[in-house]
Amino acid sequence: MLLVSKILENFEEVNNSMLKRNIDVKAQLKKIIELDKSRRETQSKLDNLLAESNKLAKEIGNFFKKGESKKVNSSKEKAALLKLDTKKLSDVLNSYINDLNTLLLDIPNIPNDLVPKGNSENDNEEVLKEGKIPELHANALAHWELASKHDIIDFELGNKITGAGFPVYKDKGAKLQRALINYFLDKNIEAGYKEIQVPILVNEDSGTSTGQLPDKEGQMYIINADNLYLAPTAEVPVTNIYRNCILNSNELPICLTSYTPCFRREAGSYGSHVRGLNRLHQFDKVEIVRIESPEKSYIALEEMVSHVKSILSELNLPFRIVRLCGGDLGFTSCLTYDFEVYSAAQKKWLEVSSVSNFETFQSNRLKLRINDNGAKVLAHTLNGSSLALPRIVACILENFQTEKSIKIPKVLIPYTGFDKI
């Protein structure tokens, strides 16, 4: 959530930056400024009334001690009227605060200066490409056909049990999943991230604090009876560990990694681009989350990008890194780097990770602050996929296929216990 002070001090800058996202928020920003002015004026009036009430309460006490009953009764009548006025002003103040928060919750984060202009993923900026794209044999298959041929992933069985987008992993397919999860976690721990296991059900406050609500409400699964949501990513429960917290500067950086199943409705997703593992409603992902001081967060972002890069290099998968343009940038992000792996069978790039810096956008909602020698400032939060499994699995199956089998990347063999499927 944007800071009101930022909007007040840099109105034109904030307004112009949103044009990178191809949205016009000028009217909303002006309304926020008006509401904040009314809020401050009302708060001032309320403070004066409360001060007057406190003064009157002391006077009543003094009159009572002196036995001046008439003055006690007269002051009590004034106090009763003040109480009514205070209640009315409190209600008005709360109304302004609620209206202000509602407006602020609908405005996305300010893009970093490095974010290029653009309308869609076609305008994203490639910053690095690495690895050799394999040349497959003449009868090469897409991963959904390979999965059926080797009986390692059953999409129809998942459809029978639950519905489309919920595959069943079998035998070596299940072992490959588990191997990747353990490998990713081990790599993250090696890099200094502390493993943590979190709930996969989150409450509304958690979803709002990290920015999934209200922006992505239609994409989340909700359990109405309990008003709980299935986590779309471990980012939500992990980051919310620090909701309403004040951290000492010597506690930073906080670096956490967590494996969770993830759940996304992906409403409106149809066609060949979502076939097989390309887009699922339930999938496994290992996440990295960092809480940093403002002056170090962009150094941390580069470290996270370098870390994910090293994992893909070890897997020997051809990949590229793209900097997201304004039109493709997530609601909560200031700057995002996507990692895409090349699928040789499908002949296209598939996104497998996003690494983002949110600056103070989430921490303002979280009320997550840093105590730096008495000065309290909002922390910067970052997160990244390290990594999401479905498309990694798809690219391993496709890129490492031979006419008779699927080879396992060398780095995974100690985890799988086999070198081919």
N, C-alpha and C positions, 0 to 999 in steps of 0.2 A: 504494500500500500504506500502510495506517495506521501511524503511529509507535507503537511499544509504549509509549513514554513518555506519549503522549497518552492511551492507554487506562488506564495506571496512575494518571495524575493526574486524569483526568476520566471515570471509569468510567460514572457515571450519565448524564452529558451525552452521551457517545458512544452509549450504549445507547438513550437516549430519542430521539436524533436519527435512529437507524435506523428508528424507528417511522414516520417520515415516508415511508420507502420501503416501508412495510407488511411489514417483516421483523423477526423477533426473533432477535437475535444474542447475547443475554445468556449463553447456555451457552458459545458460542464464545469470548466475551470473557473469561469466567472461566477457561476452559481455557488461553487465551493467558497470563493472569496467572500461573497455576500453572506452566506450562512456562517462562515467563521467570524465575520464582523458582528453579526447578530449574536452569535454564541458568546463572544468576548464581552459585548455590552451587557448581555443578560447575566453573565457570570459576575461582572463588576457590581451590578445592582444587587445580586443575591449576596455577594460578600458584604456589601454595606448593610443589608438587612440583618444578616447573621451577626455582624459586629454590633449592631444596635440591639439585637436580642440578647446578646451576651452582656452588654452594658446594663440593660434593663434587669436582667436576672440578678446581677450584683446589687443593683439598687433595691430590688425587692428584698434581698437578704438583709441589707442594712436597715431598711424600714421595719422589717420583722423584728430584728434585734432591739430596735428602739421602741417597739410596741406601737408604731404608727400605723394602725390597722386601715384607716381610710386611704393612706398613700399606698399601702400594700395592695388593696383591692383595685385602686385606680390603675396601678402599674400592671397588675395581672390582666386587666381588661385590654390594656395596650399590647401586652405580650401575646394575648390570644389573637388579636388582629394581625400582629406581626407574623405569627405562626401561619395564619391563612395566606398572607401575602407571600411568605417564604415558600409555602407549598405550591402556590400558583407559579411562581418564578422557577421553581425546581422542575416543574412539569414542562414549562416552556423551554428551559435549558436542555432537558433530556430529549425533547423533540428536535431541537436544533442539532444536538450531537448525533442522534439516530439518522437524521436526514443527511448530515455531513458524511457519516460513515458509509451510508448506502451509496452516495455518489462516489466516494473514494474507492470503494470496493469494485466499482465498474471501470476504473481507469487503469490501463496496463502500465508496466514499468517503463522508465525512460531508457531508450536504446543508447548504448555506449557510442562514442564518436567513431569507433571502428566498424560499427554495423553499416553495411552498404545499403543503399536504397534498392528497392525492388518490390515486386508484387507477390512472387511465389518462389517455390524451391528452384525454379529455373534461373532465378536471379542470384542464387547463393554464390559465394566467392570461394573457389577452390584455392586452398593455401598449401596443400601438400598432397603428393601421390606417391605411393610406395608399393613395391612388390610386383612380381611378374604375373600377368594374367595367363592362366594355364590354357593350353590348347587341348581340348577334349577329343576323344575318339569319335568316329562318325555316328555311332549309335548312342551318344550321351543322352542321359535322361534328366529331367527336372527332379527336384528332391522329393516331390510327392509321389512320383513314379518309382524312384529308388526306394522310398520308404515302404511301398507296397511290395516291390520285388523282393526285398530282403526281410520283409515282415518285422520292421522295427518301429514304425509309427502307424497307428490305425486311426484314420480320420473318420471313417464311417462308424466305428465302434464308439468314438467320442460323441458323435452326432446322436447315436442311439441312447447313450447314457444321459447326455445333457443337451447338446445342440451343436450347431456349427461353431467352430472356433475353440473347441475343447478337445484336442487330440489325446489319444492314449499312447504312451510310449512303452514299447515292449522290448524285453530282452536286452540286446546290445544298444538299442535306442535309449532305453531307460538308463543304462550304465553310462552311455555317452553324456546324457544330461547331468547325471550325478558327478561325473568326472569333471565336466566343465565348471560346475558350481564350486567344487572343491579347489580346482585349479585357480579360478578367479579369486576366491577368498584367500588362498595362500599367497597369491601375488600381491593382493592388497595389503595383507598383514605384513608381508616382507617390506612393503613400501612405507610402513609406519601407521597403517590404519588399524584401529582396534575393532575386533569383531563384536557385533551385538545382535541379539535376536529380539525382535519386536513383534507386537500383535499385528495381525493383518486386517483387523477391524479397527476403524478409527471413528471418533465422534465428529460432530459438525464443527466444533471449535478447531479441531486439528486440521480438517479440510480447508477451513477458512484461513487459518494462520499461514499455511504454506501456499495458498493461492489457487487451489483446485476449486474451491467454492467461493463465490457462486459461478465462476467462469466456466468450469468443466462439469457442472452438475449433471448435465444430460449424458455425459460419458461415463459416469460412475454408477456402480451397482449399489443400491440402498436397501437396507433391511428396515422396512417402515415400522415394524412393531417396536423396534428398539432405537430408531433414529440413528443407526450406525451405517457406515459405508465400508465396502471392501476396498482396501488400499489399492490405488492404481500404480503405486510405486513405493518402495521402502523409504523414499525421501520424506513422505508424509509422517509416518510414525517416528522415524529417526530424528528428524529436525524438531518435531514437537516435544522431544525429551526436554528441550531447553526453552519451552514456552514459559513466559513470566519468570525468567531467570536473570540474575545479574552475575556475570562472570568476572573474576579478577583477571587482569591482563596477563598475569603469569600462568594462567590456565590454558592460554591459546598457543598454538592452534589446537582445536579439537578435530580429530580425524577419525571417522567411524566408517565401518563397512558392514553391510547386512545383506543376507540372502532372504528373499521372500517370493512367494507366488504373487503375481500382480493381476489385477482384474480391470478390464476396460470394455465398455459396451461397444465402442467403435460404431456408434449409430451412423447409418448412411454409408457404410463401407461395403461396396460390392465390386465385382469384376475380377479379372485375372490377376490384378496387382495384389489381391488379398488371398490368393489361392494358397493352399498348403499351410506352411509356417510363416508366410509373409505377413499376415496380420491375424492375431488371435485375441480371443476374449479373456483367456487365462494363459499366462506364460510365466516363466521363471526369469528372475533377474537378480544380479548382484550389484549393489549400489555403493557408491562412495559419497560421503557427506563431509563437508568441512565448515567449521565456524572460525572466522578469521577477523583480525583487526582490519579496519578500513584501508590502512596504508599497505597491507600485505596481500590483499585478496586477489589482485591481478597477477602477482607472482605465483600465488597458490593455483590460480586457474591454469597458468602455463605448466606448472608441475603436474596437474591432473591430466592435461592433454598429453604431456610427454609419457605419463604412466600408462594411459590407455593405448597409446601408440606402441609402447614396448610389448604389451600383451598381444596385440594383433601381429606384430612382427614375429614374435615367438611362435604363433600359430601358423605362420607362413601363409597368411591370407593377403591377397592384394587389396589395399584399402586407400581411401583418400580422406582428407579432412577438409570440410567446407565451413566457412563462416556464414552463419545465417543472415539473410537480408532482413530488412525491416518488416516486409510482408509475410515472412515465414517465421519470425521470431516469436517464441512462446510468450504468453501473457505476463509471466512473472520475471522474465529474464532481461538483463541488461545486455549480455553478450553470450552467444552460444556457438560452440563448435560441434558440428555433427561428424561422426565417423561413419563412413559408408564402405562396405565390403563388396567387391565385384562378384556377382554370380555368373560364372562362365556358362552355365546351362541356360539360364534365363536371359543372359546377355544384358544385364543392367546392374546398377548400383543399389544396394540395400542398406538402409540406415540400421546401425547396430548400437550406436551410443550417441548420447548428447551430453556435453559437459558445459555447465552454465555458471555464471556469476550473477547473483540476484542483488548484489550490494545490500541496501537496507530495506528492500521491498518486503521481504518475508519477515525480517527481524522487527520491523515496525508493527506488523500484525501480531507477531509472536510476543512483543514487548521483551525482546531479548537484547540486553545491554551489557556493555563492558565497563567495569569500574577501573579506570586508569588514574591511580593516585587521587581519587576523589571525584574526578570528572567522569560522568556517565555518558557514554556514546553508544549508538546502535551498532551492533555487530554486523559483519557481512557474512552472508551464507552462500555456499556453493554446493553443487551436487553433480554427479555424473554416473552414467551407466558403465559398469566395469565388470561384466558386460551383460546385455540382454541376450538370452539364449536362442530364441527361435531362429532368427536369421543367421546367427553364427552357425547353428546346426545345419541349416539349409545350405550355407555356403561350403561347409566342410563336406557334406554329402555330395554336393555337385562338383566342387573343384578338385576333390581327391578321388573321384571315381575312376575306375578302370573298367574294362569290359566285363570283368568277373567279380570285382569286389570294390570296396571303398576303403582306402587307406586312412589310418588314423594319424594326425599330426604327431610328430615325434615327441613333442613336449607333453602330450596327453597320455602316451602309452603307460607311464607309471601309474596313472590314475585309472585308466580303463582296464588294464591287465590284458589287453589284446591289441594287436597292431593293424587289424583290418576287420571289416564286416563283410 
